[in-house]
């Protein structure tokens, strides 16, 4: 259910069917919990956080990401941890908590580099650059974008 929900959620986001994305993410979380599948629960919480973020429900997104992050750390899912930290940073950034966002992005960046996730590293650097730019820390922003 987790992979299907993740694929569907991405498509629903692109199509801007955000309430449907939320429903799919909630169903995936319920299924993961019923099955006792802790890694799938971590993924589902991350996806639920993305659905909340897209709906501009940043506090709900942060709560989901924090729960996902705890699970991913507990299960040793370093790639998932890097992904969730990036998403948590985005939720903080959208909420105007830029220093918290930067901290999350920096942690995510270290993990993305450790796991040799070049695509994820580029995503995080772009987000980190945006946070620095919002704070008018232009030299640091430029460094990220380069």
Secondary structure, DSSP 8 states (H G I E B T S, - for coil): -HHHHHHHHHHHHHTT-HHHHHHHHHHHHHHHHHHT-HHHHHHHHHHHHHHHHHTT-HHHHHHHHHHHHHHHHHTT-HHHHHHHHHHHHHHHHHTT-HHHHHHHHHHHHHHHHHTT-HHHHHHHHHHHHHHHHHTT-HHHHHHHH-
